[in-house]
Amino acid sequence: MPLQRLVVSPKQMQNGRIRLAPPQQHYLQRVLRLGHGDRFIAMDGRGRAWLVSLDVIEPLELYAAILEPIAAHTELPIRVTLVAALPKGNGFDEVVRQATELGVEQILPVLSDRTLLHPSPQKVERWQRIANEAAEQSERLCVPRLAAPISFMEHLQQEHQPSEALVKKYLCAARGMAPHLLECLQSECFQISDAIPSLASITLAIGPEGGWTEREIAAAIAAGYQPVSLGSRILRAVTAPLVALSLVAAVWERGEGKEVIGF
């Protein structure tokens, strides 16, 4: 049976041990029923993980003794940022969970012209907890970073600033004559050779219920985004990120982006 995983903060590392916070102590002892000497995997959410064993020092002090580092290859071979307009209700909870499972590196919630939800700071904290739990469940070593929501237009203004080379930005549009995202990803793969380095990262922008407005699409194109389609059907705002990220993972995990899939 796979060992349980737990995200810890680098600040919890103390001389070869990890000091566990009270909620972590409760989870390990009361929920999982782990006892002294039982093993699990601790991960810092930044790419490092260790095999550890539970070390009960005293009733109110619980530590994990680090036994050995763990090497694993569970991250995508390309960095992916998801820019997602907030859907109504609690739909963004599922977006965060699924995006984390599919390997996204960063999640940027944005407020579009058609956004109805205006979340509180507590919502952002909740989304980060969901990302932590999803990373543990999917056996990732990295936890996506979640930013506080800003307007989509403000995000595009930031995109005008100098950025790293070899970044491709796609704007998923529900209607129009845009090429399919899969075709664009395959095209990028065809261009890769020993002389041409692969992409450093991909940014996917997903709109709200009702899609992006014409004003937002025009501004995104001016900021370097390429409009793409996710197919002939209209997808919900919580479904579109799952489809787009699945395509990226399918293309780039097969031969690390150097082999093109066919459907």
Rosetta blueprint (number, residue, H / E / L):
1 M L
2 P L
3 L L
4 Q L
5 R E
6 L E
7 V E
8 V L
9 S L
10 P H
11 K H
12 Q H
13 M E
14 Q E
15 N L
16 G L
17 R E
18 I E
19 R E
20 L L
21 A L
22 P H
23 P H
24 Q H
25 Q H
26 H H
27 Y H
28 L H
29 Q H
30 R H
31 V H
32 L L
33 R L
34 L L
35 G L
36 H L
37 G L
38 D L
39 R E
40 F E
41 I E
42 A E
43 M E
44 D L
45 G L
46 R E
47 G L
48 R L
49 A E
50 W E
51 L E
52 V E
53 S E
54 L E
55 D E
56 V E
57 I E
58 E E
59 P L
60 L L
61 E E
62 L E
63 Y E
64 A E
65 A E
66 I E
67 L E
68 E E
69 P E
70 I E
71 A L
72 A L
73 H L
74 T L
75 E L
76 L L
77 P L
78 I L
79 R E
80 V E
81 T E
82 L E
83 V E
84 A E
85 A E
86 L L
87 P L
88 K L
89 G L
90 N L
91 G H
92 F H
93 D H
94 E H
95 V H
96 V H
97 R H
98 Q H
99 A H
100 T H
101 E H
102 L L
103 G L
104 V L
105 E L
106 Q E
107 I E
108 L E
109 P E
110 V E
111 L E
112 S L
113 D L
114 R L
115 T L
116 L L
117 L L
118 H L
119 P L
120 S L
121 P H
122 Q H
123 K H
124 V H
125 E H
126 R H
127 W H
128 Q H
129 R H
130 I H
131 A H
132 N H
133 E H
134 A H
135 A H
136 E H
137 Q H
138 S L
139 E L
140 R L
141 L L
142 C E
143 V L
144 P L
145 R E
146 L E
147 A L
148 A L
149 P L
150 I E
151 S E
152 F H
153 M H
154 E H
155 H H
156 L H
157 Q H
158 Q H
159 E H
160 H L
161 Q L
162 P L
163 S L
164 E L
165 A L
166 L L
167 V E
168 K E
169 K E
170 Y E
171 L E
172 C E
173 A L
174 A L
175 R L
176 G L
177 M L
178 A L
179 P L
180 H E
181 L H
182 L H
183 E H
184 C H
185 L H
186 Q H
187 S H
188 E H
189 C H
190 F H
191 Q L
192 I L
193 S L
194 D L
195 A L
196 I L
197 P L
198 S L
199 L L
200 A L
201 S E
202 I E
203 T E
204 L E
205 A E
206 I E
207 G L
208 P L
209 E L
210 G L
211 G L
212 W L
213 T L
214 E H
215 R H
216 E H
217 I H
218 A H
219 A H
220 A H
221 I H
222 A H
223 A L
224 G L
225 Y L
226 Q E
227 P E
228 V E
229 S E
230 L L
231 G L
232 S L
233 R L
234 I L
235 L L
236 R L
237 A L
238 V L
239 T L
240 A H
241 P H
242 L H
243 V H
244 A H
245 L H
246 S H
247 L H
248 V H
249 A H
250 A H
251 V H
252 W H
253 E H
254 R L
255 G L
256 E L
257 G L
258 K L
259 E L
260 V L
261 I L
262 G L
263 F L
